[in-house]
Amino acid sequence: MSDDPYWNPGQTDEPSGRFSGGDPLVTDTFEGWWHASFDVVQRSWRTVGLILLIGVVLPRWILGAYNNNVRTPEKDVVVTDWGAFVREYSPGVLAGIIGLILTLAVLYVSGSAVLGAVRTAAAEAAGGFLSLGEAFSFGFKRGGRFFLWLLLAWVTIAVGLVLCILPGLWAIFALSLMAPAAVFEARRSPYARSIQLTHSAFWPALGRLCIVVLVAIAANILIAIIGLLLAGVWHAVFAGWLAAILTVVTEAIMALLLLAPMIWVLSASLCTYAWLRGRTESVSATSLSAEASGAAAPGGYTGPGEPGHPGSPSPTP
C-alpha cells in the first residue's frame, strides 16, 4: 500500500492508474491536465507573472528596443541593390557585439527567471509560498548551469530546422520540459531528462506539448510581426528621435502582451512534467516542491504544505 494519499489503485486509461484528480499538479487524463494548467494560472498568476515581468519581459523589451533602433535603416535603400541594403542594414561590428552580449545576457536572466517561476508555482501548489527574493535566488543559483543547457538546446533546434525542419520540430517537442526538469532534478541533465520524459509517453505527450508549443510560437510570432511593422511605420513617418521613442514604447507594449500566454505556457509545461513523472513514480505537488527545495518531506509526507513554510507538517523528532 502506498503512503501517497493520491494513489489510485484502480484501472484508468493511463498505464499507471495514478493520481485520479486529487493533486493540483499531477493528473491522469487530458481533461485533468487541461484544468490543472489553468488552476496553476489562477493560483499563481500574480507571483509568477511578477517574476516573468522582471526576469523575462523587461530584458526582452530592452533587447527588442535595442535591435529595432540600432538595426533600422535611417534612409531609403533601393531593394534591388542588395549590397547597399546589407551595408545600410548592418549596424557595424561594435553594435553587433553589443547585441550578441545582450542576447546572451537576456537568455541567462530569462532562463533563471523561468526556473524561479516554476519553483514558485510548485511551492504554491503545495500550499507554501516563496518570496520574490527567494524565487530569484533559486533561479540564479541554478541559472548558470541551465544557461549552458539552453545554449545546447537552441543549437540543436536551429540545426534541426536548417537541416530538414522536422528534426527541429522534434527538438522543440523533446526539449520543452527542460525548465521543470532543471528545477526538480538538479543532479540530472535537463536536456537528456526532457527527452526521456517526453518519449516515455510519446503520443499523449506530443498532443499536450503541441498545444503548448503552438500557443508559444503563435503568440511570439504574432506579437513580433506587429512590433516590427509598427517600428517600420514609426521610422518611415516620424523623425529619428520621435521614431526611437515610439519604438521603445511599442516594444514595451508588445512584451507585456506576451506575459499572459507566457504564464499559461509555463503552467502547462509544469503540469505536463508532473503528469509524466506521475505515470511511473509516486509523486505529488508537495513531494515535487520538496525535491526542488532540496529537503525531504518529514516522514515521507505528501499532503498540503512544503517543508519550511506554513501548512507543512512539524518535523518528526
C-alpha positions in Angstrom: 0.0 0.0 0.0 1.4 3.4 -1.0 1.7 6.1 1.6 0.7 8.6 -1.1 -2.8 9.9 -0.4 -3.4 10.5 -4.1 -2.6 6.9 -5.1 -5.5 5.3 -7.0 -5.0 1.5 -7.4 -8.0 1.3 -9.8 -7.7 0.9 -13.6 -7.7 4.1 -15.7 -6.8 5.0 -19.2 -3.2 5.8 -18.2 -0.8 2.9 -17.6 0.0 3.9 -14.1 -3.5 4.4 -12.7 -2.1 7.2 -10.5 -3.5 10.5 -9.1 -7.1 10.5 -10.3 -7.8 14.2 -9.9 -6.7 14.6 -6.3 -3.4 16.5 -6.8 -3.1 20.1 -8.1 -0.2 19.2 -10.4 -0.2 15.5 -11.1 -3.0 14.3 -13.3 -4.1 11.3 -15.3 -6.2 12.4 -18.2 -6.0 15.2 -20.8 -9.0 16.9 -19.2 -7.4 16.8 -15.8 -4.1 18.2 -17.3 -6.0 21.0 -19.1 -7.9 22.1 -15.9 -4.8 21.8 -13.7 -2.8 24.1 -16.0 -5.5 26.8 -15.7 -5.7 26.2 -11.9 -2.0 26.9 -11.7 -2.6 30.2 -13.6 -5.5 31.1 -11.3 -3.5 30.3 -8.2 -0.1 31.8 -9.1 -0.6 34.4 -11.8 0.4 37.3 -9.6 3.6 35.9 -8.3 4.6 34.0 -11.4 3.6 37.0 -13.5 5.7 39.4 -11.5 8.8 37.1 -11.8 8.3 36.8 -15.5 7.7 40.5 -15.8 11.0 41.4 -14.1 13.1 38.5 -15.4 11.7 37.9 -18.9 9.6 40.7 -20.2 11.8 43.6 -19.1 15.1 42.1 -20.6 13.2 41.2 -23.7 11.9 44.7 -24.0 15.4 46.1 -23.7 16.8 43.7 -26.3 13.9 44.4 -28.7 14.2 48.2 -28.4 18.0 48.0 -29.0 17.6 45.8 -32.1 14.8 47.8 -33.6 16.5 51.1 -33.1 20.1 50.1 -34.0 19.3 47.9 -36.9 16.6 50.0 -38.6 17.9 51.8 -41.8 18.0 55.6 -41.4 17.5 56.2 -45.2 15.8 54.5 -48.1 17.8 51.9 -49.9 16.9 50.6 -53.4 15.7 47.0 -52.9 17.5 45.7 -56.0 20.8 47.0 -54.7 21.4 44.2 -52.2 24.9 45.2 -51.4 23.8 48.7 -50.4 20.9 47.2 -48.5 23.2 44.9 -46.4 25.7 47.8 -45.8 22.9 50.1 -44.6 21.1 47.4 -42.5 24.3 46.2 -40.8 24.7 48.1 -37.5 28.5 47.6 -37.5 30.9 45.3 -35.6 30.6 47.1 -32.3 26.8 47.2 -32.3 26.7 43.6 -33.4 29.0 42.6 -30.5 26.8 44.5 -28.0 23.7 42.9 -29.5 25.2 39.4 -29.1 26.2 40.1 -25.5 22.7 41.5 -24.7 21.2 38.4 -26.3 23.2 36.0 -24.2 22.5 38.1 -21.1 18.8 38.1 -21.8 18.9 34.3 -22.3 20.7 33.8 -19.0 18.4 36.1 -17.0 15.2 34.8 -18.7 16.2 31.2 -18.1 16.9 31.9 -14.4 13.6 33.7 -14.0 11.7 30.8 -15.6 13.3 28.4 -13.1 12.3 30.7 -10.2 8.7 31.0 -11.6 8.4 27.2 -11.9 9.7 26.8 -8.4 7.2 29.3 -7.1 4.3 27.7 -8.9 5.2 24.3 -7.4 5.5 25.7 -3.9 2.1 27.4 -4.1 0.5 24.3 -5.5 1.9 22.5 -2.4 0.3 25.1 -0.1 3.5 27.0 0.6 5.0 30.2 -0.8 8.2 31.8 -2.0 9.1 35.5 -1.7 10.3 37.3 -4.8 13.9 37.3 -3.5 13.8 33.5 -2.8 12.5 32.8 -6.3 15.2 34.8 -8.0 17.9 33.5 -5.6 16.8 29.9 -6.6 16.7 30.8 -10.3 20.1 32.5 -10.4 21.7 29.8 -8.3 20.8 27.2 -10.9 20.8 29.6 -13.9 24.4 29.3 -14.9 24.3 25.6 -15.5 20.9 25.8 -17.1 22.1 28.6 -19.4 24.7 26.2 -20.9 22.0 23.6 -21.5 19.8 26.3 -23.1 22.5 27.1 -25.5 22.9 23.5 -26.5 19.1 23.3 -26.9 19.0 26.4 -29.1 21.8 25.0 -31.3 20.0 21.6 -31.5 16.8 23.3 -32.6 18.5 25.6 -35.1 20.5 22.9 -36.7 17.4 20.7 -36.9 15.3 23.4 -38.5 18.1 24.2 -41.0 18.7 20.5 -42.0 15.1 19.4 -42.7 12.7 21.3 -40.4 11.3 18.1 -39.0 14.3 17.4 -36.8 14.0 20.9 -35.5 10.3 20.4 -34.7 11.2 17.1 -32.9 13.8 19.0 -30.8 11.3 21.7 -29.8 9.0 19.0 -28.6 11.7 16.8 -26.9 13.4 19.7 -25.1 10.2 21.5 -24.0 10.4 20.2 -20.4 14.0 21.3 -19.7 12.9 24.1 -17.2 10.9 21.9 -14.8 13.5 19.1 -15.1 16.2 21.6 -14.0 14.0 22.7 -11.1 13.1 19.3 -9.7 16.0 17.1 -10.7 19.1 19.3 -10.1 21.6 16.4 -10.3 20.4 15.2 -13.8 20.9 16.7 -17.2 17.7 18.7 -18.0 18.5 18.2 -21.7 18.5 14.4 -21.5 15.8 14.2 -18.9 13.4 16.2 -21.0 14.0 13.9 -24.0 13.5 10.9 -21.7 10.2 12.1 -20.2 8.6 13.3 -23.5 9.4 9.9 -25.1 8.1 7.9 -22.1 4.6 8.5 -23.4 5.3 9.9 -26.8 1.9 10.4 -28.4 0.0 11.7 -25.3 2.9 14.0 -24.5 3.1 15.1 -28.1 -0.6 16.1 -28.1 -0.2 18.1 -24.9 3.1 19.8 -25.8 2.0 20.5 -29.4 -0.7 22.7 -27.8 1.8 24.4 -25.5 4.4 24.9 -28.2 1.9 26.2 -30.8 0.5 28.7 -28.3 4.0 29.9 -27.5 5.1 30.1 -31.2 1.9 31.8 -32.4 2.0 34.4 -29.6 5.7 35.2 -30.2 5.4 35.4 -34.0 2.2 37.5 -34.0 3.4 40.0 -31.4 6.9 40.1 -33.1 5.4 40.8 -36.5 3.1 43.6 -35.1 6.1 45.1 -33.3 8.3 45.1 -36.4 5.6 46.6 -38.6 4.9 49.4 -36.1 8.6 50.1 -35.7 8.9 50.3 -39.5 6.0 52.7 -39.7 7.4 54.9 -36.9 10.8 55.2 -38.7 9.2 55.9 -42.0 6.8 58.6 -40.8 8.4 60.4 -37.9 11.8 62.0 -37.2 14.6 59.9 -35.8 14.2 60.8 -32.1 10.4 60.5 -32.1 10.6 57.2 -34.0 13.0 55.9 -31.5 10.7 56.8 -28.6 7.7 55.3 -30.2 9.7 52.1 -31.0 10.7 51.7 -27.3 7.1 52.3 -26.2 5.8 49.8 -28.8 8.3 47.2 -27.7 7.2 47.6 -24.1 3.5 47.1 -25.0 4.4 44.0 -27.2 6.4 42.5 -24.4 3.6 43.0 -21.9 1.1 41.3 -24.3 3.3 38.2 -24.2 3.0 37.9 -20.4 -0.4 36.3 -20.4 0.4 33.4 -22.8 3.8 33.0 -21.1 2.2 32.3 -17.7 -0.1 29.6 -19.2 2.8 28.0 -21.2 4.9 27.8 -18.0 1.9 26.3 -16.1 1.1 23.8 -18.8 4.7 22.7 -19.0 4.8 22.2 -15.3 1.7 20.1 -15.3 3.0 18.1 -18.3 6.2 17.3 -16.4 4.2 16.4 -13.2 1.9 14.1 -15.3 4.8 12.3 -16.9 6.6 11.8 -13.6 3.3 10.6 -12.0 2.9 7.9 -14.6 5.9 5.9 -13.2 6.6 7.4 -9.8 4.5 8.1 -6.6 4.8 11.9 -6.7 2.6 14.9 -5.7 2.8 18.6 -5.7 4.3 18.6 -2.2 6.9 15.9 -3.0 8.0 17.8 -6.1 8.2 21.1 -4.2 10.3 19.3 -1.6 12.6 18.0 -4.3 13.1 21.5 -5.6 13.9 22.8 -2.2 16.4 20.0 -1.6 14.5 18.9 1.6 12.6 15.7 2.1 9.1 16.0 3.5 9.1 14.7 7.1 8.1 11.0 7.3 7.5 10.9 3.5 4.6 13.3 4.0 2.9 14.2 0.7 -0.1 16.3 1.9 -0.5 20.1 1.8 2.3 22.4 2.7 6.0 22.5 2.0 8.9 22.0 4.4 9.8 25.3 6.0 6.5 27.1 5.1 3.1 27.4 6.6 0.9 24.4 6.2 3.7 21.9 6.3 3.9 19.2 8.9 6.0 19.6 12.0 9.4 17.8 11.7 9.5 14.4 13.3 11.8 14.1 16.3 
